[in-house]
Amino acid sequence: MSDIIGAVRPFGVSVDYDDTFTSCPATWAKVIGVLRQAGARVVCVTSRTPEMKVTDFPGEVFYCSGRPKREVMHEHRVDIHVWIDDQREYIGQDPNRLLLKSLAGTR
């Protein structure tokens, strides 16, 4: 049995769309299925705008419109614990951590 089943809060996994999910949709769909069976919340977080619809991802899609992905997910109050992305620079930094650094004067 997985440790994430019955966790206090959902274990969030983000899968990027372009050049990640699209690199092998059938394989990623199987991986997503395994993660969900283990209790994870798997979502697609893309830099695309909402006008550039993603229609073949098996689940929720969040559109960041070029903004840092962590910030957008923070605004949606969705915790992401694992980021699967071919361009990690688009993920950005945790807004809570940035705030703490700013308050501590260590930015």
A tleap script that builds the chain and sets N, CA, C and O, in Angstrom:
source leaprc.protein.ff14SB
mol = sequence {
  NMET SER ASP ILE ILE GLY ALA VAL ARG PRO
  PHE GLY VAL SER VAL ASP TYR ASP ASP THR
  PHE THR SER CYS PRO ALA THR TRP ALA LYS
  VAL ILE GLY VAL LEU ARG GLN ALA GLY ALA
  ARG VAL VAL CYS VAL THR SER ARG THR PRO
  GLU MET LYS VAL THR ASP PHE PRO GLY GLU
  VAL PHE TYR CYS SER GLY ARG PRO LYS ARG
  GLU VAL MET HIE GLU HIE ARG VAL ASP ILE
  HIE VAL TRP ILE ASP ASP GLN ARG GLU TYR
  ILE GLY GLN ASP PRO ASN ARG LEU LEU LEU
  LYS SER LEU ALA GLY THR CARG
}
set mol.1.N position { 0.845 -1.189 0.000 }
set mol.1.CA position { 0.000 0.000 0.000 }
set mol.1.C position { 0.888 1.250 0.000 }
set mol.1.O position { 1.957 1.263 0.609 }
set mol.2.N position { 0.445 2.258 -0.665 }
set mol.2.CA position { 1.215 3.491 -0.773 }
set mol.2.C position { 1.068 4.357 0.474 }
set mol.2.O position { 0.011 4.385 1.105 }
set mol.3.N position { 2.139 5.058 0.816 }
set mol.3.CA position { 2.091 5.981 1.946 }
set mol.3.C position { 1.258 7.225 1.641 }
set mol.3.O position { 0.816 7.913 2.561 }
set mol.4.N position { 1.036 7.523 0.341 }
set mol.4.CA position { 0.306 8.743 0.039 }
set mol.4.C position { -1.201 8.551 0.054 }
set mol.4.O position { -1.947 9.531 0.058 }
set mol.5.N position { -1.662 7.306 0.062 }
set mol.5.CA position { -3.098 7.070 0.204 }
set mol.5.C position { -3.490 7.423 1.631 }
set mol.5.O position { -2.893 6.920 2.583 }
set mol.6.N position { -4.474 8.269 1.783 }
set mol.6.CA position { -4.920 8.682 3.101 }
set mol.6.C position { -4.055 9.752 3.737 }
set mol.6.O position { -4.162 10.004 4.937 }
set mol.7.N position { -3.208 10.378 2.954 }
set mol.7.CA position { -2.364 11.448 3.481 }
set mol.7.C position { -3.234 12.607 3.951 }
set mol.7.O position { -4.382 12.745 3.528 }
set mol.8.N position { -2.680 13.434 4.826 }
set mol.8.CA position { -3.412 14.572 5.374 }
set mol.8.C position { -3.845 15.525 4.263 }
set mol.8.O position { -4.955 16.056 4.294 }
set mol.9.N position { -2.977 15.738 3.291 }
set mol.9.CA position { -3.334 16.560 2.140 }
set mol.9.C position { -2.918 15.811 0.888 }
set mol.9.O position { -2.017 14.974 0.935 }
set mol.10.N position { -3.563 16.101 -0.227 }
set mol.10.CA position { -3.237 15.369 -1.458 }
set mol.10.C position { -1.780 15.574 -1.875 }
set mol.10.O position { -1.245 16.679 -1.785 }
set mol.11.N position { -1.161 14.506 -2.324 }
set mol.11.CA position { 0.203 14.560 -2.850 }
set mol.11.C position { 0.090 15.022 -4.295 }
set mol.11.O position { -0.439 14.299 -5.140 }
set mol.12.N position { 0.579 16.213 -4.583 }
set mol.12.CA position { 0.409 16.812 -5.898 }
set mol.12.C position { 1.568 16.547 -6.838 }
set mol.12.O position { 2.733 16.687 -6.466 }
set mol.13.N position { 1.235 16.163 -8.065 }
set mol.13.CA position { 2.221 15.943 -9.108 }
set mol.13.C position { 1.805 16.767 -10.317 }
set mol.13.O position { 0.666 16.691 -10.777 }
set mol.14.N position { 2.748 17.556 -10.822 }
set mol.14.CA position { 2.511 18.367 -12.015 }
set mol.14.C position { 3.257 17.753 -13.191 }
set mol.14.O position { 4.443 17.440 -13.090 }
set mol.15.N position { 2.560 17.586 -14.295 }
set mol.15.CA position { 3.185 17.118 -15.531 }
set mol.15.C position { 3.048 18.239 -16.555 }
set mol.15.O position { 1.938 18.657 -16.885 }
set mol.16.N position { 4.173 18.716 -17.051 }
set mol.16.CA position { 4.186 19.715 -18.107 }
set mol.16.C position { 3.584 19.099 -19.367 }
set mol.16.O position { 3.591 17.879 -19.532 }
set mol.17.N position { 3.067 19.943 -20.249 }
set mol.17.CA position { 2.438 19.426 -21.460 }
set mol.17.C position { 3.414 19.345 -22.636 }
set mol.17.O position { 3.795 18.248 -23.045 }
set mol.18.N position { 3.823 20.491 -23.180 }
set mol.18.CA position { 4.647 20.511 -24.390 }
set mol.18.C position { 6.033 19.922 -24.137 }
set mol.18.O position { 6.745 20.347 -23.227 }
set mol.19.N position { 6.393 18.962 -24.937 }
set mol.19.CA position { 7.693 18.282 -24.887 }
set mol.19.C position { 7.895 17.457 -23.617 }
set mol.19.O position { 8.993 16.954 -23.382 }
set mol.20.N position { 6.869 17.312 -22.807 }
set mol.20.CA position { 6.925 16.380 -21.680 }
set mol.20.C position { 5.811 15.363 -21.909 }
set mol.20.O position { 6.080 14.251 -22.364 }
set mol.21.N position { 4.560 15.727 -21.600 }
set mol.21.CA position { 3.450 14.797 -21.867 }
set mol.21.C position { 3.397 14.438 -23.348 }
set mol.21.O position { 3.193 13.277 -23.702 }
set mol.22.N position { 3.582 15.438 -24.216 }
set mol.22.CA position { 3.469 15.184 -25.663 }
set mol.22.C position { 4.602 14.318 -26.208 }
set mol.22.O position { 4.512 13.820 -27.330 }
set mol.23.N position { 5.673 14.133 -25.422 }
set mol.23.CA position { 6.774 13.297 -25.903 }
set mol.23.C position { 6.363 11.835 -26.039 }
set mol.23.O position { 6.908 11.109 -26.870 }
set mol.24.N position { 5.404 11.406 -25.227 }
set mol.24.CA position { 4.908 10.025 -25.304 }
set mol.24.C position { 3.600 9.922 -24.513 }
set mol.24.O position { 3.583 9.391 -23.403 }
set mol.25.N position { 2.509 10.431 -25.088 }
set mol.25.CA position { 1.237 10.492 -24.354 }
set mol.25.C position { 0.755 9.155 -23.788 }
set mol.25.O position { 0.226 9.118 -22.677 }
set mol.26.N position { 0.924 8.073 -24.518 }
set mol.26.CA position { 0.441 6.775 -24.029 }
set mol.26.C position { 1.203 6.352 -22.774 }
set mol.26.O position { 0.601 5.868 -21.816 }
set mol.27.N position { 2.514 6.531 -22.778 }
set mol.27.CA position { 3.322 6.169 -21.613 }
set mol.27.C position { 2.995 7.068 -20.428 }
set mol.27.O position { 2.821 6.581 -19.311 }
set mol.28.N position { 2.908 8.375 -20.661 }
set mol.28.CA position { 2.585 9.295 -19.571 }
set mol.28.C position { 1.198 9.013 -19.005 }
set mol.28.O position { 0.993 9.139 -17.798 }
set mol.29.N position { 0.248 8.636 -19.846 }
set mol.29.CA position { -1.098 8.309 -19.353 }
set mol.29.C position { -1.036 7.112 -18.394 }
set mol.29.O position { -1.743 7.082 -17.386 }
set mol.30.N position { -0.189 6.131 -18.713 }
set mol.30.CA position { -0.025 4.977 -17.813 }
set mol.30.C position { 0.620 5.391 -16.496 }
set mol.30.O position { 0.192 4.963 -15.424 }
set mol.31.N position { 1.655 6.230 -16.583 }
set mol.31.CA position { 2.338 6.717 -15.370 }
set mol.31.C position { 1.358 7.501 -14.499 }
set mol.31.O position { 1.322 7.327 -13.281 }
set mol.32.N position { 0.568 8.359 -15.130 }
set mol.32.CA position { -0.432 9.158 -14.408 }
set mol.32.C position { -1.438 8.240 -13.722 }
set mol.32.O position { -1.833 8.489 -12.583 }
set mol.33.N position { -1.851 7.182 -14.413 }
set mol.33.CA position { -2.784 6.217 -13.829 }
set mol.33.C position { -2.213 5.546 -12.590 }
set mol.33.O position { -2.919 5.381 -11.594 }
set mol.34.N position { -0.947 5.158 -12.639 }
set mol.34.CA position { -0.287 4.527 -11.488 }
set mol.34.C position { -0.216 5.506 -10.319 }
set mol.34.O position { -0.504 5.142 -9.179 }
set mol.35.N position { 0.170 6.750 -10.609 }
set mol.35.CA position { 0.254 7.758 -9.542 }
set mol.35.C position { -1.109 8.006 -8.903 }
set mol.35.O position { -1.213 8.138 -7.683 }
set mol.36.N position { -2.130 8.068 -9.708 }
set mol.36.CA position { -3.477 8.295 -9.163 }
set mol.36.C position { -3.944 7.106 -8.338 }
set mol.36.O position { -4.591 7.287 -7.306 }
set mol.37.N position { -3.631 5.906 -8.774 }
set mol.37.CA position { -3.994 4.717 -7.995 }
set mol.37.C position { -3.318 4.744 -6.625 }
set mol.37.O position { -3.849 4.216 -5.648 }
set mol.38.N position { -2.150 5.360 -6.569 }
set mol.38.CA position { -1.417 5.464 -5.300 }
set mol.38.C position { -1.929 6.621 -4.447 }
set mol.38.O position { -1.468 6.808 -3.321 }
set mol.39.N position { -2.875 7.397 -4.969 }
set mol.39.CA position { -3.469 8.467 -4.183 }
set mol.39.C position { -3.020 9.874 -4.537 }
set mol.39.O position { -3.420 10.830 -3.873 }
set mol.40.N position { -2.196 10.023 -5.570 }
set mol.40.CA position { -1.701 11.347 -5.945 }
set mol.40.C position { -2.743 12.115 -6.751 }
set mol.40.O position { -3.575 11.536 -7.449 }
set mol.41.N position { -2.670 13.427 -6.631 }
set mol.41.CA position { -3.449 14.311 -7.499 }
set mol.41.C position { -2.501 14.742 -8.615 }
set mol.41.O position { -1.558 15.494 -8.371 }
set mol.42.N position { -2.743 14.277 -9.822 }
set mol.42.CA position { -1.873 14.573 -10.960 }
set mol.42.C position { -2.586 15.562 -11.870 }
set mol.42.O position { -3.704 15.321 -12.325 }
set mol.43.N position { -1.912 16.683 -12.123 }
set mol.43.CA position { -2.478 17.725 -12.969 }
set mol.43.C position { -1.454 18.126 -14.026 }
set mol.43.O position { -0.259 17.865 -13.890 }
set mol.44.N position { -1.946 18.758 -15.065 }
set mol.44.CA position { -1.078 19.327 -16.085 }
set mol.44.C position { -0.942 20.817 -15.795 }
set mol.44.O position { -1.940 21.518 -15.627 }
set mol.45.N position { 0.300 21.296 -15.736 }
set mol.45.CA position { 0.556 22.723 -15.557 }
set mol.45.C position { 1.392 23.155 -16.749 }
set mol.45.O position { 2.539 22.737 -16.905 }
set mol.46.N position { 0.805 23.994 -17.582 }
set mol.46.CA position { 1.444 24.391 -18.826 }
set mol.46.C position { 1.666 25.897 -18.894 }
set mol.46.O position { 0.911 26.675 -18.312 }
set mol.47.N position { 2.694 26.291 -19.600 }
set mol.47.CA position { 2.956 27.716 -19.824 }
set mol.47.C position { 2.026 28.302 -20.872 }
set mol.47.O position { 2.019 29.515 -21.081 }
set mol.48.N position { 1.254 27.472 -21.523 }
set mol.48.CA position { 0.328 27.937 -22.554 }
set mol.48.C position { -0.720 28.898 -21.990 }
set mol.48.O position { -0.955 28.962 -20.784 }
set mol.49.N position { -1.342 29.646 -22.914 }
set mol.49.CA position { -2.492 30.472 -22.554 }
set mol.49.C position { -3.751 29.617 -22.684 }
set mol.49.O position { -3.723 28.588 -23.359 }
set mol.50.N position { -4.852 30.020 -22.054 }
set mol.50.CA position { -6.093 29.243 -22.163 }
set mol.50.C position { -6.603 29.110 -23.602 }
set mol.50.O position { -7.341 28.177 -23.918 }
set mol.51.N position { -6.213 30.036 -24.461 }
set mol.51.CA position { -6.644 29.956 -25.860 }
set mol.51.C position { -5.940 28.816 -26.599 }
set mol.51.O position { -6.422 28.355 -27.634 }
set mol.52.N position { -4.810 28.365 -26.071 }
set mol.52.CA position { -4.053 27.259 -26.672 }
set mol.52.C position { -4.447 25.967 -25.958 }
set mol.52.O position { -3.638 25.376 -25.243 }
set mol.53.N position { -5.677 25.539 -26.151 }
set mol.53.CA position { -6.279 24.437 -25.409 }
set mol.53.C position { -5.483 23.125 -25.470 }
set mol.53.O position { -4.976 22.724 -26.518 }
set mol.54.N position { -5.399 22.492 -24.327 }
set mol.54.CA position { -4.878 21.137 -24.212 }
set mol.54.C position { -6.096 20.239 -24.115 }
set mol.54.O position { -6.910 20.390 -23.204 }
set mol.55.N position { -6.229 19.307 -25.044 }
set mol.55.CA position { -7.439 18.483 -25.075 }
set mol.55.C position { -7.189 17.001 -24.802 }
set mol.55.O position { -8.135 16.242 -24.588 }
set mol.56.N position { -5.926 16.585 -24.807 }
set mol.56.CA position { -5.669 15.145 -24.667 }
set mol.56.C position { -5.000 14.746 -23.352 }
set mol.56.O position { -4.616 13.588 -23.184 }
set mol.57.N position { -4.857 15.689 -22.420 }
set mol.57.CA position { -4.305 15.331 -21.115 }
set mol.57.C position { -5.415 14.707 -20.277 }
set mol.57.O position { -6.519 15.249 -20.218 }
set mol.58.N position { -5.139 13.568 -19.622 }
set mol.58.CA position { -6.183 12.892 -18.842 }
set mol.58.C position { -6.388 13.508 -17.452 }
set mol.58.O position { -6.030 12.904 -16.441 }
set mol.59.N position { -6.965 14.707 -17.413 }
set mol.59.CA position { -7.213 15.343 -16.130 }
set mol.59.C position { -7.220 16.846 -16.215 }
set mol.59.O position { -7.323 17.431 -17.293 }
set mol.60.N position { -7.107 17.471 -15.035 }
set mol.60.CA position { -7.142 18.932 -14.935 }
set mol.60.C position { -5.939 19.564 -15.623 }
set mol.60.O position { -4.831 19.030 -15.586 }
set mol.61.N position { -6.181 20.717 -16.256 }
set mol.61.CA position { -5.113 21.476 -16.897 }
set mol.61.C position { -5.142 22.897 -16.348 }
set mol.61.O position { -6.192 23.537 -16.305 }
set mol.62.N position { -3.976 23.383 -15.929 }
set mol.62.CA position { -3.826 24.749 -15.453 }
set mol.62.C position { -2.957 25.508 -16.445 }
set mol.62.O position { -1.856 25.071 -16.779 }
set mol.63.N position { -3.456 26.640 -16.910 }
set mol.63.CA position { -2.760 27.466 -17.899 }
set mol.63.C position { -2.073 28.629 -17.187 }
set mol.63.O position { -2.717 29.388 -16.462 }
set mol.64.N position { -0.770 28.765 -17.394 }
set mol.64.CA position { 0.009 29.786 -16.692 }
set mol.64.C position { 0.287 31.017 -17.542 }
set mol.64.O position { 0.762 32.027 -17.023 }
set mol.65.N position { 0.005 30.953 -18.823 }
set mol.65.CA position { 0.197 32.100 -19.721 }
set mol.65.C position { 1.589 32.715 -19.594 }
set mol.65.O position { 1.737 33.938 -19.601 }
set mol.66.N position { 2.604 31.865 -19.480 }
set mol.66.CA position { 3.979 32.332 -19.412 }
set mol.66.C position { 4.459 32.740 -18.031 }
set mol.66.O position { 5.642 33.035 -17.857 }
set mol.67.N position { 3.575 32.766 -17.046 }
set mol.67.CA position { 3.961 33.126 -15.673 }
set mol.67.C position { 4.628 31.933 -14.987 }
set mol.67.O position { 4.447 30.796 -15.424 }
set mol.68.N position { 5.396 32.171 -13.919 }
set mol.68.CA position { 5.993 31.053 -13.188 }
set mol.68.C position { 4.917 30.085 -12.680 }
set mol.68.O position { 3.930 30.494 -12.068 }
set mol.69.N position { 5.129 28.827 -12.944 }
set mol.69.CA position { 4.125 27.808 -12.634 }
set mol.69.C position { 3.836 27.690 -11.133 }
set mol.69.O position { 2.685 27.508 -10.736 }
set mol.70.N position { 4.867 27.792 -10.310 }
set mol.70.CA position { 4.642 27.704 -8.854 }
set mol.70.C position { 3.711 28.808 -8.362 }
set mol.70.O position { 2.836 28.566 -7.531 }
set mol.71.N position { 3.901 30.013 -8.876 }
set mol.71.CA position { 3.050 31.138 -8.470 }
set mol.71.C position { 1.596 30.880 -8.833 }
set mol.71.O position { 0.697 31.112 -8.025 }
set mol.72.N position { 1.370 30.403 -10.044 }
set mol.72.CA position { 0.000 30.151 -10.494 }
set mol.72.C position { -0.651 29.069 -9.642 }
set mol.72.O position { -1.809 29.208 -9.247 }
set mol.73.N position { 0.071 28.001 -9.357 }
set mol.73.CA position { -0.508 26.921 -8.554 }
set mol.73.C position { -0.740 27.377 -7.117 }
set mol.73.O position { -1.699 26.951 -6.474 }
set mol.74.N position { 0.137 28.242 -6.618 }
set mol.74.CA position { -0.052 28.819 -5.279 }
set mol.74.C position { -1.354 29.623 -5.249 }
set mol.74.O position { -2.127 29.525 -4.295 }
set mol.75.N position { -1.591 30.412 -6.289 }
set mol.75.CA position { -2.824 31.204 -6.369 }
set mol.75.C position { -4.057 30.315 -6.431 }
set mol.75.O position { -5.111 30.681 -5.911 }
set mol.76.N position { -3.935 29.151 -7.062 }
set mol.76.CA position { -5.049 28.199 -7.148 }
set mol.76.C position { -5.157 27.329 -5.896 }
set mol.76.O position { -6.070 26.513 -5.774 }
set mol.77.N position { -4.214 27.512 -4.967 }
set mol.77.CA position { -4.161 26.733 -3.726 }
set mol.77.C position { -4.049 25.221 -3.979 }
set mol.77.O position { -4.689 24.403 -3.318 }
set mol.78.N position { -3.214 24.895 -4.957 }
set mol.78.CA position { -2.939 23.499 -5.280 }
set mol.78.C position { -1.485 23.229 -4.921 }
set mol.78.O position { -0.573 23.832 -5.485 }
set mol.79.N position { -1.278 22.310 -3.968 }
set mol.79.CA position { 0.075 21.948 -3.562 }
set mol.79.C position { 0.669 20.979 -4.578 }
set mol.79.O position { 0.084 19.940 -4.882 }
set mol.80.N position { 1.841 21.337 -5.096 }
set mol.80.CA position { 2.575 20.444 -5.988 }
set mol.80.C position { 3.852 20.038 -5.272 }
set mol.80.O position { 4.652 20.883 -4.870 }
set mol.81.N position { 4.030 18.742 -5.121 }
set mol.81.CA position { 5.205 18.209 -4.444 }
set mol.81.C position { 6.266 17.740 -5.437 }
set mol.81.O position { 7.462 17.799 -5.150 }
set mol.82.N position { 5.828 17.278 -6.599 }
set mol.82.CA position { 6.747 16.790 -7.629 }
set mol.82.C position { 6.401 17.476 -8.937 }
set mol.82.O position { 5.254 17.456 -9.385 }
set mol.83.N position { 7.422 18.090 -9.548 }
set mol.83.CA position { 7.270 18.773 -10.832 }
set mol.83.C position { 7.971 17.946 -11.903 }
set mol.83.O position { 9.163 17.659 -11.790 }
set mol.84.N position { 7.228 17.561 -12.945 }
set mol.84.CA position { 7.820 16.856 -14.080 }
set mol.84.C position { 7.761 17.826 -15.253 }
set mol.84.O position { 6.694 18.085 -15.810 }
set mol.85.N position { 8.918 18.354 -15.617 }
set mol.85.CA position { 8.962 19.441 -16.600 }
set mol.85.C position { 10.309 19.417 -17.308 }
set mol.85.O position { 11.346 19.264 -16.663 }
set mol.86.N position { 10.303 19.565 -18.624 }
set mol.86.CA position { 11.561 19.560 -19.376 }
set mol.86.C position { 12.300 20.895 -19.283 }
set mol.86.O position { 13.468 20.987 -19.662 }
set mol.87.N position { 11.622 21.931 -18.779 }
set mol.87.CA position { 12.248 23.243 -18.635 }
set mol.87.C position { 11.980 23.759 -17.221 }
set mol.87.O position { 11.051 24.533 -16.990 }
set mol.88.N position { 12.805 23.317 -16.296 }
set mol.88.CA position { 12.542 23.618 -14.884 }
set mol.88.C position { 12.561 25.109 -14.566 }
set mol.88.O position { 11.987 25.528 -13.561 }
set mol.89.N position { 13.206 25.912 -15.399 }
set mol.89.CA position { 13.227 27.355 -15.148 }
set mol.89.C position { 11.825 27.973 -15.235 }
set mol.89.O position { 11.600 29.058 -14.699 }
set mol.90.N position { 10.887 27.302 -15.899 }
set mol.90.CA position { 9.517 27.813 -15.987 }
set mol.90.C position { 8.708 27.544 -14.722 }
set mol.90.O position { 7.628 28.105 -14.540 }
set mol.91.N position { 9.229 26.690 -13.856 }
set mol.91.CA position { 8.524 26.368 -12.614 }
set mol.91.C position { 8.578 27.556 -11.657 }
set mol.91.O position { 7.573 27.894 -11.031 }
set mol.92.N position { 9.733 28.184 -11.541 }
set mol.92.CA position { 9.868 29.338 -10.650 }
set mol.92.C position { 10.118 28.923 -9.220 }
set mol.92.O position { 10.343 27.751 -8.918 }
set mol.93.N position { 10.075 29.915 -8.343 }
set mol.93.CA position { 10.340 29.682 -6.929 }
set mol.93.C position { 9.039 29.698 -6.124 }
set mol.93.O position { 8.039 30.281 -6.542 }
set mol.94.N position { 9.078 29.055 -4.979 }
set mol.94.CA position { 7.931 28.984 -4.081 }
set mol.94.C position { 7.638 30.383 -3.521 }
set mol.94.O position { 8.501 30.973 -2.871 }
set mol.95.N position { 6.430 30.925 -3.765 }
set mol.95.CA position { 6.095 32.269 -3.268 }
set mol.95.C position { 6.226 32.412 -1.754 }
set mol.95.O position { 6.611 33.478 -1.275 }
set mol.96.N position { 5.918 31.373 -0.993 }
set mol.96.CA position { 6.064 31.436 0.471 }
set mol.96.C position { 7.531 31.575 0.862 }
set mol.96.O position { 7.864 32.334 1.771 }
set mol.97.N position { 8.397 30.852 0.184 }
set mol.97.CA position { 9.825 30.920 0.472 }
set mol.97.C position { 10.377 32.294 0.099 }
set mol.97.O position { 11.208 32.843 0.822 }
set mol.98.N position { 9.922 32.849 -1.019 }
set mol.98.CA position { 10.345 34.194 -1.419 }
set mol.98.C position { 9.934 35.224 -0.385 }
set mol.98.O position { 10.709 36.123 -0.059 }
set mol.99.N position { 8.705 35.100 0.140 }
set mol.99.CA position { 8.229 36.027 1.157 }
set mol.99.C position { 9.081 35.938 2.413 }
set mol.99.O position { 9.467 36.964 2.973 }
set mol.100.N position { 9.378 34.721 2.861 }
set mol.100.CA position { 10.197 34.543 4.065 }
set mol.100.C position { 11.592 35.133 3.873 }
set mol.100.O position { 12.126 35.772 4.780 }
set mol.101.N position { 12.188 34.921 2.687 }
set mol.101.CA position { 13.507 35.494 2.410 }
set mol.101.C position { 13.450 37.013 2.437 }
set mol.101.O position { 14.355 37.672 2.950 }
set mol.102.N position { 12.375 37.561 1.878 }
set mol.102.CA position { 12.210 39.007 1.843 }
set mol.102.C position { 12.083 39.569 3.258 }
set mol.102.O position { 12.714 40.571 3.594 }
set mol.103.N position { 11.262 38.918 4.085 }
set mol.103.CA position { 11.068 39.360 5.465 }
set mol.103.C position { 12.352 39.231 6.281 }
set mol.103.O position { 12.610 40.032 7.179 }
set mol.104.N position { 13.145 38.227 5.964 }
set mol.104.CA position { 14.396 38.013 6.694 }
set mol.104.C position { 15.532 38.862 6.136 }
set mol.104.O position { 16.622 38.899 6.707 }
set mol.105.N position { 15.278 39.540 5.031 }
set mol.105.CA position { 16.289 40.376 4.416 }
set mol.105.C position { 17.405 39.609 3.737 }
set mol.105.O position { 18.517 40.118 3.592 }
set mol.106.N position { 17.110 38.367 3.314 }
set mol.106.CA position { 18.135 37.533 2.678 }
set mol.106.C position { 17.854 37.292 1.208 }
set mol.106.O position { 18.379 36.344 0.624 }
set mol.107.N position { 17.069 38.102 0.629 }
set mol.107.CA position { 16.654 37.889 -0.754 }
set mol.107.C position { 17.763 38.033 -1.682 }
set mol.107.O position { 17.580 37.884 -2.891 }
savepdb mol mol.pdb
quit
